């Protein structure tokens, strides 16, 4: 009876020892990714300290933690977030422009102007995104200057859009403000991170 038990347990023990390295390796690989994400999240949180809206900065960029570990990657991600938000806001304002029945003449004009401002903002951020994809080479300083100029212009366009609604009714102003202010804050954060990146170059 004793020898029978040993004869059955021996193969099981052999299998367990054979699989042990696999389980150990699997644990190592599983733990590496969360560790990397946590490290990158801390990097994002620290970097966002240079912005005017650090909480928004972290909340909007932390989803990029698995692919952001350098200042250049972070600035590029911030620009991408701002661009996507600007496109969405531009579509919202354009839709309001098409449905402007019941608006006063001044409000209608402000909506039309805002559509133009947001289209300009999107165009400028798209130009920045293209320039950020190719920062290498001898024209580094010139490229960074272009990016900062265009992001600043986009931020100005977003502010101009809001200025046009200073004397508008609360409903229209509220609808516009809800999306434009958010975009402007994201753009401001992107500009701060790009300036921080630029200052790191010799």
N, C-alpha and C positions, 0 to 999 in steps of 0.2 A: 504493500500500500504506500509506504514511504517513497520508494523509488518511482512509483507511478506518478505521484504528485510532482516530484522533481522533474520528471521527464516532460510534464506539461508546462511547468513554469519556466523552464530554461529558455524555450523559444520566445516567450513573452518578454522576459528580461532582455534578451538579445535585441528584440524589436525596439524596446524602449530606449536602450542605449544607442541604437542606430538613429532613432528619431530625435534624440536630445539635442544634437547640434542644430538641427533644423528649427526646433522650437526656440532655441536661444537666439539664432540668427533672426528669426521672425520678430522676436521681442525687440531686438536692437533696431531693426528697420522701422518698426512701428513707433518706437520712441524718438527716432531721429527727426521725423517730420514735425511732430508737435513742438519739439525743442527748438527747431529752426523757426517755426512760426512765432513762438513766444519771443525769441530773440529779435526777430524782425518787428514784431508788434511794439516791443520796447524802443526799438530804433525809431519807429514811426511816431510814437508818443513823444519821445524826446525832441525829435525834429520839429514836430508841430508846435513846440514851445515858442518858435520864432514868429508864428502867425498871430493875427488879431483874433482869430476864432479857433483856438486850439482844440476844443471839444469837437466842433464840426469837422475840423481837419482830421482828427483821429478817427471819428466815426465813419467818415467818407473814405478814408484810405486804409483802414485796418483790414477790409476784405482783400486787399492786395498783399497781405503779409507773406503769402507763400512765394511771391515773385519780386518783392521789393527789399533790397538790402543795402542799397547805396543812395547817396543824395541825388544822383542823376535819375535813377529809376523812380525815386519818390517824386521828384519834380515832374517827371513825365506822367506818372500816374495821376498827380494832382491836376495837371493840365487836361488829361483825358476825362476826369470827373467833371471838371468845369465845362468842357466842351459839350459833353453829353447833356448836362443840365441846361446849358445855353440853348442847345437845339430844342430841347423839350419846351423851354420857356418861350422860344421864338414861335413854335407851333401853337402854343396856348394863346399868345397874343394875336397871332394871325387868325386863329379861329374866332377870337373875340371881335376882330376887325370885320370879319365876314358876317357876324351876327350882331352888328351894332345898332340894330333897330331900337329906337327909344332913347338913344344917346343924344345929348345936346351937341351943338356944333363944335364947341371947344373940346369936349370929351372925345368926339369922333376924330378930330384932328390929332389929339394926343395919342389915340390908339394907333392911327396911321403912322405917326412919327415914331412911335415905340416899335412898330413892326420893322421899320427901316433901321432903327438903332440896334435891334436884336439881330437882324440879318448881318449888319456890319460886325457886331460882336462875334457871331459864329464864324464869319469869314476870317476875322483876325485870329481867333483861337485855332482855327484849322491851319492857318499859315504857321502859327507857333508849333503846332503838333508836327508839321512836316519838318521844320527846322530842328526840333528836338530829336528827331529820329536820326539826324546826321550831324552830331555835334563835333565829331572828330575832325582832324586836319588843322591846317594853319590858320583858318578863318574862325577859330574858336571864339575869340573875343568879339568879333563882328557878329557872329551868329547869336551869341548870348545877348548882345545889345539889341539885335532885332527882336528876339523873343520877348525881352523885357518891355520894349517899346510897344509891341503889338498887344501884349497882355494888359499893359497900362491903358492902351486905347480901348480895348474891350471893356475894361472896368469903367472907363469914362462913358462909353456908349450905354452901358447898363444904368449908370447914374443919371444920364440925360433922359433916358426913358422914364425913370421915376419922377424926375423934375417936371415933366410935362403933365403930371397928374396932381400937382399941388392943389389946384383949385377944382378938382373933379369931385363927383359924388363919392360917398363912402363905399358904395358897392363896387363900382368900377375900380376905384383906387385900391380897394382891398384885394380884389381878384388879381390885379396886376402886381401889387406889392408882394403878395404871397409867393409868387414864383420868381420875380426879379430880384428881390432882396436875397433870396437863397442863392441864386446864381452869382450875384455880386460878392457875397461872402466867400463862396468857393473860389471865385476868380482872384479875390484878394489873397486867399491862402496860397493859391498857386503862384502868384507873383512873389510872395514872401519866400516860398521855398525855392523859386528860381533865383531870386537875389542871393539867397543863402548859398546856393550851388555856385553861382558866379563868383562869390567872394572866396570860394575855396580854391579857385584857379590861380596859378602864379601870375 
